[in-house]
Amino acid sequence: MSKKELTEEEKIDNQILELIMKKKGVKTAQDVSKTLNTMYGKIIQRLLDAEFDEFMEYEKGSHKEKKDTNRRNGSTSKGKKVKTDNGEITIIPPRDREGKFEPQIVKKRQKVLEGFDSLVISMYAKGNSLKDIKDTIREIYSINLSEETLSNMTKAVNEEVEMWQKRELKKCYPFVYVDCVYCAVKEDLRSIKKAVYVVLGIDTKGIKDVLGIWIETTETASKWCEIFEELKVRGVEDIFFVSMDGLSGLPEAVEKIYPQAILQRCIVHITRNIYSILPKKEVKEVISDFKRIYTASNLGHAKLEYEAFKAKYKSNKKLMKKVEDNINWIIQIFEYPPAIRKLIYTTNSIESLNAGLRKVTKGKGSFINEVALIKVLYLRIQELKKKWSKQIPSWKQVQNELTGIFEERFLQYIEK
């Protein structure tokens, strides 16, 4: 069998490899890394010099007539140390008399080359503190980065967050889930628990998306009203179902902006509220019996289970008051077909999202300010969204059920 002919690029790679192998003192992996880093530094210097030549529009030592009065002015007296993911390199930036040269390969005042930025932001998104990131980079790369430098790397995210918060949204989200999580933020030298409002939507293609996050001192119906008004301004014309917890005034806040939206209390939240008032020895049996109501196959069976529940626990006035206050929310889910019912009776989707957000906030102490908190939450959302590229399960069935109930109201938003 004849040998495969090497490409020009492969030939050059082999030549470089041969030269490295011939270099004296290269015996360990550490020696190889050091040699490669030295070469990397020289390549960056060459690119920087070429960039300067292009800017000046004449080569060093040229006697050709110049286009303007600006001239070369040597180079910086001291080498500039720049950190890379292979170690530290030293370059000598060229100068022009008028100080107009703005290098791109290594920008002015840049002390860390690209590569670390994505690493730092990725670690920051996973909830690592600046100190944790600093220690990790020092341990792996033997490079010391100040917390100020690391903070500056994440500052670029601020503008990204602002654009994300203001971005135009889709015209219709058949399903929207709302909830709040609480995170500690420093304010006037005190640590205060702040409410983080989270809105998760499922669009007409069955894809999940976080429509936004907002931070306030506490959760209020008036703030939810502001949020739904903002969603309207950002392009959301219609919402079919809103799944929520039991905050007083929230239904009225939603109805004010989206009067056609169907509101559904989260059955899981209702179950938790019942759980909280029960003696431990009764919890398992009571919750099991209660579950038989909302997991019934149809409305008739649900009502039979409810009657059986009332007969069994009629002596427990506190329990029955809690169930009776919420039974209409439970009965309501049976007005809708199975696939839709499964999506609206629980806020599991947003509970899962909130659990993902808590992973980067829990145990981290107080955030220095709201900007730092929202930046971490935004980065975490971008990490979680990588898993949301596919439709939610059984979406075709959900679409058919939505069409059957809402007809043209839903069909107008389906892309042809």
C-alpha positions in Angstrom: 0.0 0.0 0.0 1.4 3.4 -1.0 2.0 6.0 1.6 -0.5 8.9 1.8 1.2 12.0 0.4 1.5 14.8 3.0 -0.1 18.2 2.5 2.1 21.3 2.6 0.6 22.1 6.0 1.5 18.6 7.3 5.1 18.9 5.9 5.6 22.3 7.7 4.2 20.8 10.9 6.7 17.9 10.7 9.6 20.3 10.0 8.7 22.3 13.2 8.4 19.0 15.1 11.9 17.9 13.9 13.4 21.3 15.0 11.9 21.0 18.4 13.2 17.5 18.8 16.7 18.6 17.9 16.6 21.5 20.5 19.0 20.8 23.4 17.5 20.3 26.8 14.1 19.1 25.7 13.6 16.0 27.7 10.4 16.3 29.7 6.8 17.5 29.1 7.6 20.6 31.0 10.6 21.3 28.7 8.3 20.9 25.7 5.7 23.3 27.2 8.4 25.9 27.9 9.8 25.6 24.4 6.3 26.0 22.8 5.6 29.0 25.0 8.8 30.6 23.8 7.9 30.0 20.2 4.4 31.3 20.9 5.9 34.5 22.3 8.0 35.0 19.1 5.0 34.4 16.9 3.0 37.0 18.7 5.9 39.4 18.4 6.2 38.8 14.7 2.4 39.4 14.3 2.6 42.6 16.3 5.5 43.9 14.2 3.6 43.0 11.0 0.5 44.8 12.3 2.7 47.9 13.0 4.2 47.8 9.5 0.8 47.7 8.0 -0.3 50.6 10.2 2.7 52.7 9.3 2.4 51.8 5.6 6.2 51.6 5.2 8.8 49.1 6.3 11.5 49.8 8.8 14.5 51.5 7.1 12.5 52.4 4.0 13.5 55.7 2.3 10.3 56.0 0.3 8.3 59.2 0.5 5.9 58.9 3.5 2.1 59.7 3.3 2.0 61.7 6.5 4.2 63.1 9.3 3.9 60.2 11.6 7.1 58.2 12.0 8.3 55.1 13.8 9.6 55.8 17.3 11.4 52.6 18.3 9.8 50.4 20.9 8.9 50.4 24.6 12.0 50.5 26.8 10.8 47.6 28.9 9.3 44.3 27.6 5.6 43.9 28.2 4.7 40.7 30.1 1.5 39.0 28.9 -0.1 36.0 30.4 -1.4 33.2 28.2 -2.9 29.8 28.9 0.6 28.3 28.2 2.4 30.6 30.7 3.9 34.1 30.5 5.5 35.7 27.4 7.4 38.9 26.9 6.8 41.1 23.9 8.3 44.5 22.9 5.5 46.7 21.5 6.6 49.1 18.7 5.8 52.8 19.0 4.9 55.7 16.6 5.6 59.3 17.4 2.0 60.4 17.4 0.8 57.5 19.6 -1.9 56.6 17.1 -1.1 52.9 16.8 -3.7 50.7 18.4 -2.6 47.1 18.2 -5.2 44.4 18.0 -3.2 41.2 18.5 -2.1 42.5 22.0 -4.1 45.6 22.8 -2.7 48.5 24.9 -2.9 47.7 28.6 -3.9 44.2 27.9 -2.1 41.8 30.2 -3.9 38.6 29.5 -4.4 37.1 26.0 -7.8 35.8 24.8 -8.3 32.2 26.0 -8.3 33.0 29.6 -11.4 35.2 29.2 -13.6 32.3 28.2 -12.0 30.1 31.0 -12.6 32.8 33.7 -16.2 33.5 32.5 -16.9 29.7 32.4 -15.7 29.2 35.9 -17.5 32.4 37.1 -20.7 31.0 35.5 -20.4 27.9 37.6 -20.4 30.0 40.7 -16.7 30.0 41.5 -15.6 33.1 43.4 -12.9 35.3 42.0 -10.6 34.0 44.7 -11.4 30.4 43.7 -10.6 31.2 40.0 -7.4 33.0 41.0 -6.2 30.0 43.0 -7.2 27.5 40.3 -5.3 29.4 37.5 -2.3 29.7 39.7 -2.3 26.0 40.5 -2.8 24.8 36.9 -0.9 27.4 34.9 1.5 28.8 37.5 0.2 32.3 36.7 -0.9 34.9 39.2 -3.9 37.0 38.1 -5.2 39.6 40.5 -8.9 39.6 41.4 -9.1 43.0 39.8 -7.9 41.6 36.5 -10.4 38.7 36.8 -13.2 41.1 37.6 -12.3 43.2 34.5 -12.6 40.0 32.4 -16.1 39.5 33.5 -17.1 43.2 33.0 -17.5 42.5 29.3 -20.5 40.4 30.3 -22.4 43.4 31.7 -23.2 44.8 28.3 -24.2 41.4 27.1 -26.6 41.0 30.1 -28.2 44.4 29.4 -28.8 43.5 25.7 -30.2 40.1 26.8 -32.6 41.8 29.2 -33.9 44.1 26.5 -33.9 41.7 23.6 -37.1 41.3 21.5 -39.1 38.2 22.4 -41.3 36.0 20.4 -44.9 36.9 19.8 -46.4 33.9 21.6 -45.4 31.7 24.5 -48.2 29.1 25.0 -46.8 28.2 28.4 -45.1 30.6 30.9 -43.9 29.8 34.4 -43.1 32.4 37.0 -41.4 32.1 40.4 -38.9 33.8 42.7 -35.7 32.7 44.3 -33.9 34.6 47.1 -30.2 35.5 47.1 -28.0 37.4 49.6 -26.7 40.8 48.4 -24.6 43.3 50.3 -26.3 46.7 50.8 -25.1 49.4 53.2 -22.6 47.0 54.8 -25.4 44.5 55.5 -26.4 41.2 53.8 -30.0 41.4 52.5 -32.0 38.6 50.9 -33.2 39.9 47.6 -36.0 38.4 45.4 -34.9 37.3 42.0 -38.0 37.2 39.7 -37.6 34.4 37.0 -39.9 34.0 34.0 -39.5 30.8 31.9 -41.4 30.4 28.6 -42.1 27.6 26.1 -42.5 28.9 22.6 -44.7 27.6 19.8 -41.9 25.2 18.7 -41.7 23.6 22.2 -38.4 25.2 23.0 -37.7 26.6 26.5 -36.2 30.0 27.1 -35.7 32.3 30.1 -37.5 35.5 29.2 -35.8 37.5 31.9 -34.6 37.9 35.5 -35.3 40.9 37.7 -34.1 41.8 41.2 -36.2 43.5 43.9 -36.1 43.7 47.7 -39.1 41.3 48.0 -41.8 39.6 45.8 -44.9 41.7 45.2 -47.8 41.5 42.8 -47.1 45.1 41.6 -43.6 44.1 40.5 -45.0 41.1 38.6 -47.4 43.5 36.9 -44.4 45.6 35.8 -42.7 42.5 34.5 -45.6 41.4 32.4 -46.0 44.9 31.0 -42.3 44.7 30.0 -42.8 41.4 28.3 -45.6 43.0 26.3 -43.4 45.9 25.2 -40.7 43.4 24.2 -43.0 41.7 21.7 -45.0 39.1 23.6 -48.5 39.4 22.2 -50.1 36.3 23.7 -49.7 33.8 26.5 -52.1 30.9 26.9 -51.2 29.4 30.3 -49.3 30.9 33.3 -48.3 28.5 36.0 -47.5 30.2 39.3 -47.2 29.9 43.1 -49.8 31.3 45.5 -48.7 34.9 45.8 -51.7 37.1 46.6 -52.5 39.5 43.8 -50.4 37.7 41.2 -53.5 36.4 39.2 -54.8 40.0 39.0 -51.4 41.3 37.9 -51.3 38.8 35.0 -54.9 39.3 34.0 -54.4 43.1 33.7 -51.8 42.6 30.9 -52.9 39.3 29.4 -56.6 39.0 30.1 -57.0 35.9 28.0 -54.2 34.0 29.8 -55.4 31.0 31.8 -53.9 31.0 35.3 -53.0 27.7 37.1 -51.7 27.3 40.6 -48.8 24.9 40.9 -50.2 21.6 42.4 -46.7 20.8 43.8 -46.8 24.1 45.8 -50.2 23.3 47.1 -49.0 19.8 48.1 -46.1 21.3 50.0 -48.4 23.7 51.9 -50.5 20.8 53.0 -47.3 18.8 53.9 -46.2 21.7 56.2 -49.3 21.5 58.5 -49.3 17.7 59.0 -47.7 15.7 61.8 -44.9 13.6 60.5 -46.6 10.3 61.2 -49.6 11.3 59.0 -47.7 12.9 56.1 -47.1 9.8 53.9 -50.7 8.6 54.0 -52.4 12.0 53.6 -50.2 13.1 50.7 -50.7 9.8 49.0 -54.5 10.2 49.3 -54.3 13.8 48.1 -52.2 12.8 45.1 -54.9 10.4 44.0 -57.1 13.5 43.3 -54.9 15.4 41.0 -53.5 12.4 39.2 -56.9 10.9 38.4 -57.5 9.9 34.8 -60.4 12.3 34.3 -62.6 14.9 36.1 -65.2 12.3 37.2 -62.6 10.1 38.9 -61.0 13.2 40.4 -64.3 14.2 42.0 -64.8 10.7 43.4 -61.3 10.8 44.9 -62.0 14.2 46.4 -65.2 12.9 48.0 -63.4 9.9 49.5 -60.7 12.3 50.8 -63.3 14.5 52.5 -65.0 11.5 54.1 -61.7 10.1 55.4 -60.3 13.4 56.9 -63.4 15.4 57.8 -62.3 15.5 61.4 -59.1 17.4 60.5 -60.5 20.9 60.1 -57.1 22.5 59.4 -56.3 20.0 56.6 -59.7 20.3 55.0 -59.6 24.1 55.1 -56.3 24.0 53.2 -57.6 21.5 50.6 -61.0 23.2 50.1 -59.2 26.6 49.5 -57.3 25.0 46.6 -59.6 22.4 45.2 -60.8 24.6 42.4 -57.2 24.9 41.1 -57.0 21.2 41.1 -60.4 20.6 39.4 -59.4 23.2 36.8 -56.6 21.1 35.3 -59.1 18.4 34.2 -60.6 21.0 31.7 -57.6 20.3 29.5 -56.3 17.3 27.6 -53.6 15.1 29.2 -50.4 16.6 27.5 -51.4 20.2 28.4 -52.5 19.1 31.8 -49.1 17.6 32.5 -47.4 20.9 31.5 -49.6 23.2 33.6 -50.3 21.3 36.9 -46.7 21.7 38.0 -44.0 24.3 37.8 -41.3 21.6 37.6 -39.7 23.3 34.6 -39.0 26.5 36.5 -38.2 24.5 39.7 -35.5 22.7 37.8 -34.2 26.1 36.5 -34.2 27.6 40.0 -32.3 24.6 41.3 -29.7 25.2 38.6 -29.5 28.9 39.6 -29.1 28.0 43.3 -26.0 25.8 42.4 -24.1 29.0 41.7 -25.5 31.1 44.5 -25.9 28.7 47.5 -23.0 28.7 49.9 -21.3 31.7 48.1 -22.0 34.2 50.8 -23.4 37.6 49.9 -22.9 39.0 46.4 -21.1 42.4 46.4 -24.0 44.0 44.6 -27.0 43.3 42.3 -24.9 43.7 39.2 -22.6 40.9 40.3 -25.6 38.6 41.2 -27.4 39.1 37.9 -24.2 38.6 35.9 -23.6 35.2 37.6 -27.3 34.2 37.1 -27.2 35.2 33.4 -24.0 33.2 32.8 -25.6 30.2 34.5 -28.7 30.5 32.3 -26.5 30.5 29.2 -24.9 27.2 30.5 -28.3 25.6 31.2 -29.7 26.7 27.8 -27.2 24.5 26.0 -29.4 21.6 27.0 -32.6 23.2 25.7 -32.0 23.0 22.0 -34.6 20.2 21.6 -38.4 20.3 21.9 -39.9 19.4 25.2 -41.2 15.7 25.2 -44.6 15.1 23.4 -44.7 18.5 21.9 -46.5 17.3 18.7 -49.3 16.1 21.0 -49.3 19.4 22.9 -49.5 21.3 19.6 -52.5 19.2 18.5 -54.3 19.9 21.8 -53.5 23.6 21.6 -54.9 23.7 18.1 -58.1 21.9 19.2 -58.7 24.3 22.0 -57.5 27.7 20.7 -57.7 27.1 16.9 -56.8 30.3 15.0 -55.5 32.0 18.1 -52.7 29.5 18.2 -52.3 28.7 14.5 -51.5 32.3 13.6 -48.3 32.0 15.5 -47.1 28.8 13.9 -44.4 29.5 11.3 -45.6 28.3 7.9 
